């Protein structure tokens, strides 16, 4: 399989995973009145998931 095709498959899998992680059912779990590090749990979850997604995309694109 060509390398660019494998990279596209990985990026597509990351996109689908990112959409699932930032979709309603999982966001509803963290939409509570609890605080993590002094911040609402939803904000911490959303920011951490977003940062992890960006880091995984960067790693995927760097591995060429």
DSSP file (Angstrom, degrees, kcal/mol; ACC not computed):
  #  RESIDUE AA STRUCTURE BP1 BP2  ACC     N-H-->O    O-->H-N    N-H-->O    O-->H-N    TCO  KAPPA ALPHA  PHI   PSI    X-CA   Y-CA   Z-CA
    1    1 A X              0   0    0      0, 0.0     5,-0.0     0, 0.0     0, 0.0   0.000 360.0 360.0 360.0 132.8    0.0    0.0    0.0
    2    2 A X     >  -     0   0    0      1,-0.1     4,-1.9     2,-0.0     3,-0.2  -0.272 360.0-122.2 -62.3 149.8    1.4    3.4   -0.9
    3    3 A X  H  > S+     0   0    0      1,-0.2     4,-2.3     2,-0.2     5,-0.2   0.871 109.7  54.3 -63.5 -39.1    2.5    5.5    2.1
    4    4 A X  H  > S+     0   0    0      1,-0.2     4,-2.1     2,-0.2    -1,-0.2   0.855 107.6  51.4 -65.8 -32.6    0.3    8.5    1.2
    5    5 A X  H  > S+     0   0    0     -3,-0.2     4,-2.2     2,-0.2    -1,-0.2   0.911 109.5  49.2 -69.8 -40.8   -2.8    6.2    1.2
    6    6 A X  H  X S+     0   0    0     -4,-1.9     4,-2.1     1,-0.2    -2,-0.2   0.900 110.9  50.9 -63.6 -39.8   -1.9    4.7    4.6
    7    7 A X  H  X S+     0   0    0     -4,-2.3     4,-2.5     1,-0.2    -1,-0.2   0.907 109.2  50.7 -63.7 -41.8   -1.5    8.3    5.9
    8    8 A X  H  X S+     0   0    0     -4,-2.1     4,-2.4     1,-0.2    -1,-0.2   0.884 108.9  51.7 -64.3 -37.6   -4.9    9.3    4.6
    9    9 A X  H  X S+     0   0    0     -4,-2.2     4,-2.3     2,-0.2    -1,-0.2   0.908 110.7  48.0 -65.2 -40.5   -6.5    6.2    6.2
   10   10 A X  H  X S+     0   0    0     -4,-2.1     4,-2.3     2,-0.2    -2,-0.2   0.914 112.2  48.6 -65.6 -42.2   -4.9    7.2    9.5
   11   11 A X  H  X S+     0   0    0     -4,-2.5     4,-2.3     2,-0.2    -2,-0.2   0.882 110.8  51.1 -65.6 -37.2   -6.1   10.8    9.2
   12   12 A X  H  X S+     0   0    0     -4,-2.4     4,-2.5     2,-0.2    -1,-0.2   0.910 110.1  49.2 -64.9 -41.8   -9.6    9.6    8.3
   13   13 A X  H  X S+     0   0    0     -4,-2.3     4,-2.5     1,-0.2    -2,-0.2   0.895 111.0  50.4 -63.9 -39.5   -9.6    7.3   11.4
   14   14 A X  H  X S+     0   0    0     -4,-2.3     4,-2.8     2,-0.2    -2,-0.2   0.899 110.0  50.8 -64.5 -39.8   -8.5   10.2   13.5
   15   15 A X  H  X S+     0   0    0     -4,-2.3     4,-2.4     2,-0.2    -2,-0.2   0.938 112.0  45.7 -63.1 -46.9  -11.2   12.5   12.1
   16   16 A X  H  X S+     0   0    0     -4,-2.5     4,-2.2     1,-0.2    -2,-0.2   0.918 114.5  48.7 -63.5 -42.6  -13.9    9.9   12.8
   17   17 A X  H  X S+     0   0    0     -4,-2.5     4,-2.5     2,-0.2    -2,-0.2   0.903 111.0  50.8 -63.0 -40.9  -12.5    9.3   16.3
   18   18 A X  H  X S+     0   0    0     -4,-2.8     4,-2.0     2,-0.2    -2,-0.2   0.889 109.6  50.1 -63.6 -39.7  -12.4   13.1   17.0
   19   19 A X  H  < S+     0   0    0     -4,-2.4    -1,-0.2     1,-0.2    -2,-0.2   0.914 112.5  47.2 -65.0 -41.4  -16.0   13.5   15.8
   20   20 A X  H >< S+     0   0    0     -4,-2.2     3,-1.1     1,-0.2     6,-0.4   0.898 112.0  49.5 -66.9 -39.8  -17.1   10.6   18.1
   21   21 A X  H 3< S+     0   0    0     -4,-2.5    -1,-0.2     1,-0.2    -2,-0.2   0.848 116.1  42.5 -68.6 -33.5  -15.1   12.0   21.1
   22   22 A X  T 3< S+     0   0    0     -4,-2.0    -1,-0.2    -5,-0.2    -2,-0.2   0.127  95.1 108.1-100.6  21.7  -16.6   15.5   20.7
   23   23 A X  S <> S-     0   0    0     -3,-1.1     4,-2.0     1,-0.0     3,-0.5  -0.486  84.2 -93.1 -95.8 169.0  -20.1   14.3   20.0
   24   24 A X  H  > S+     0   0    0      1,-0.2     4,-2.8     2,-0.2     5,-0.2   0.849 113.4  57.3 -54.2 -49.9  -23.1   14.7   22.3
   25   25 A X  H  > S+     0   0    0      1,-0.2     4,-0.8     2,-0.2    -1,-0.2   0.903 114.9  37.6 -57.6 -41.8  -23.2   11.3   24.2
   26   26 A X  H  > S+     0   0    0     -3,-0.5     4,-1.0    -6,-0.4     3,-0.4   0.872 115.3  53.6 -75.7 -35.1  -19.7   11.7   25.5
   27   27 A X  H  X S+     0   0    0     -4,-2.0     4,-0.6     1,-0.2     3,-0.4   0.861 103.1  58.8 -65.2 -33.0  -20.0   15.5   26.1
   28   28 A X  H >< S+     0   0    0     -4,-2.8     3,-0.5     1,-0.2    -1,-0.2   0.817  97.8  60.4 -65.8 -29.5  -23.2   14.8   28.1
   29   29 A X  H 3< S+     0   0    0     -4,-0.8    -1,-0.2    -3,-0.4    -2,-0.2   0.887 110.2  40.7 -62.9 -38.2  -21.1   12.6   30.5
   30   30 A X  H 3< S+     0   0    0     -4,-1.0     2,-1.9    -3,-0.4    12,-0.5   0.437  86.5  99.1 -93.2  -0.2  -18.9   15.6   31.4
   31   31 A X    <<  +     0   0    0     -4,-0.6     2,-0.2    -3,-0.5    -1,-0.1  -0.513  60.7 117.8 -86.3  71.0  -21.7   18.2   31.5
   32   32 A X  S    S-     0   0    0     -2,-1.9    10,-0.3     2,-0.2     9,-0.3  -0.723  80.4-102.0-126.7 174.8  -22.0   18.0   35.3
   33   33 A X  S    S+     0   0    0     -2,-0.2     2,-0.3     7,-0.1    -2,-0.1  -0.046  80.6 118.7 -91.1  32.2  -21.4   20.5   38.2
   34   34 A X        -     0   0    0     -4,-0.2     7,-1.9     2,-0.0     2,-0.4  -0.704  54.7-139.9 -99.2 153.2  -18.0   19.1   39.0
   35   35 A X  E     -A   40   0A   0     -2,-0.3     2,-0.5     5,-0.2     5,-0.2  -0.921  10.9-168.0-113.7 136.9  -14.8   21.0   38.9
   36   36 A X  E >  S-A   39   0A   0      3,-3.3     3,-2.1    -2,-0.4     8,-0.1  -0.993  83.6 -12.9-119.1 122.8  -11.5   19.7   37.7
   37   37 A X  T 3  S-     0   0    0     -2,-0.5    -1,-0.1     1,-0.3     3,-0.1   0.799 130.1 -56.8  56.4  29.7   -8.5   21.8   38.5
   38   38 A X  T 3  S+     0   0    0      1,-0.3     2,-0.3     0, 0.0    -1,-0.3   0.520 121.3 100.2  81.5   6.1  -10.9   24.6   39.4
   39   39 A X  E <  S-A   36   0A   0     -3,-2.1    -3,-3.3     1,-0.0    -1,-0.3  -0.867  86.0 -87.1-120.4 154.5  -12.6   24.5   36.0
   40   40 A X  E  >  -A   35   0A   0     -2,-0.3     4,-1.8    -5,-0.2     3,-0.5  -0.342  37.5-123.9 -59.4 141.7  -15.9   22.9   34.9
   41   41 A X  H  > S+     0   0    0     -7,-1.9     4,-2.8    -9,-0.3     5,-0.2   0.838 108.6  58.3 -58.5 -36.6  -15.3   19.3   33.8
   42   42 A X  H  > S+     0   0    0    -12,-0.5     4,-2.6   -10,-0.3    -1,-0.2   0.906 106.5  47.6 -62.4 -41.8  -16.8   19.9   30.3
   43   43 A X  H  > S+     0   0    0     -3,-0.5     4,-2.4     2,-0.2     5,-0.2   0.912 113.4  47.4 -66.2 -42.3  -14.2   22.6   29.5
   44   44 A X  H  X S+     0   0    0     -4,-1.8     4,-2.5     2,-0.2     5,-0.2   0.933 114.5  46.8 -65.1 -45.2  -11.3   20.5   30.7
   45   45 A X  H  X S+     0   0    0     -4,-2.8     4,-2.7     2,-0.2     5,-0.3   0.937 113.9  47.5 -61.0 -47.9  -12.5   17.5   28.7
   46   46 A X  H  X S+     0   0    0     -4,-2.6     4,-2.2    -5,-0.2    -2,-0.2   0.917 114.9  45.1 -61.8 -45.0  -13.2   19.5   25.6
   47   47 A X  H  X S+     0   0    0     -4,-2.4     4,-2.4    -5,-0.2    -1,-0.2   0.902 114.9  47.6 -67.5 -41.5   -9.8   21.2   25.7
   48   48 A X  H  X S+     0   0    0     -4,-2.5     4,-2.4    -5,-0.2    -2,-0.2   0.906 113.2  47.9 -67.2 -41.5   -7.9   18.0   26.5
   49   49 A X  H  X S+     0   0    0     -4,-2.7     4,-2.3    -5,-0.2    -2,-0.2   0.910 113.1  48.8 -65.1 -41.7   -9.6   16.1   23.7
   50   50 A X  H  X S+     0   0    0     -4,-2.2     4,-2.2    -5,-0.3    -2,-0.2   0.919 112.6  47.2 -64.2 -44.8   -9.0   18.9   21.2
   51   51 A X  H  X S+     0   0    0     -4,-2.4     4,-2.3     2,-0.2    -2,-0.2   0.897 112.4  49.9 -64.9 -40.9   -5.3   19.2   22.2
   52   52 A X  H  X S+     0   0    0     -4,-2.4     4,-2.5     2,-0.2    -2,-0.2   0.902 109.6  51.8 -64.1 -40.9   -4.9   15.4   22.0
   53   53 A X  H  X S+     0   0    0     -4,-2.3     4,-2.2     2,-0.2    -2,-0.2   0.926 110.9  47.3 -61.3 -45.5   -6.5   15.3   18.5
   54   54 A X  H  X S+     0   0    0     -4,-2.2     4,-2.3     1,-0.2    -2,-0.2   0.904 112.3  50.1 -63.3 -41.5   -4.1   18.1   17.3
   55   55 A X  H  X S+     0   0    0     -4,-2.3     4,-2.5     2,-0.2    -2,-0.2   0.904 110.6  49.3 -64.8 -41.3   -1.1   16.2   18.7
   56   56 A X  H  X S+     0   0    0     -4,-2.5     4,-2.4     2,-0.2    -1,-0.2   0.887 111.1  49.4 -66.5 -38.5   -2.1   12.9   17.1
   57   57 A X  H  X S+     0   0    0     -4,-2.2     4,-2.4     2,-0.2    -2,-0.2   0.919 111.3  49.9 -64.8 -42.1   -2.6   14.6   13.7
   58   58 A X  H  X S+     0   0    0     -4,-2.3     4,-2.0     2,-0.2    -2,-0.2   0.917 111.7  47.8 -62.7 -43.8    0.8   16.3   14.0
   59   59 A X  H  X S+     0   0    0     -4,-2.5     4,-1.7     1,-0.2    -1,-0.2   0.913 111.8  50.7 -63.3 -42.2    2.4   13.0   14.9
   60   60 A X  H  < S+     0   0    0     -4,-2.4    -2,-0.2     1,-0.2    -1,-0.2   0.901 112.8  45.4 -63.0 -41.6    0.7   11.3   12.0
   61   61 A X  H  < S+     0   0    0     -4,-2.4    -1,-0.2     1,-0.2    -2,-0.2   0.804 111.0  53.4 -74.1 -28.2    1.8   14.0    9.5
   62   62 A X  H  < S+     0   0    0     -4,-2.0     2,-2.0    -5,-0.2    -1,-0.2   0.802  90.3  80.3 -75.7 -28.9    5.4   14.0   10.8
   63   63 A X     <        0   0    0     -4,-1.7    -1,-0.2     1,-0.2    -4,-0.0  -0.546 360.0 360.0 -80.0  82.0    5.8   10.2   10.4
   64   64 A X              0   0    0     -2,-2.0    -1,-0.2   -57,-0.0    -2,-0.1   0.416 360.0 360.0-125.4 360.0    6.5   10.2    6.7
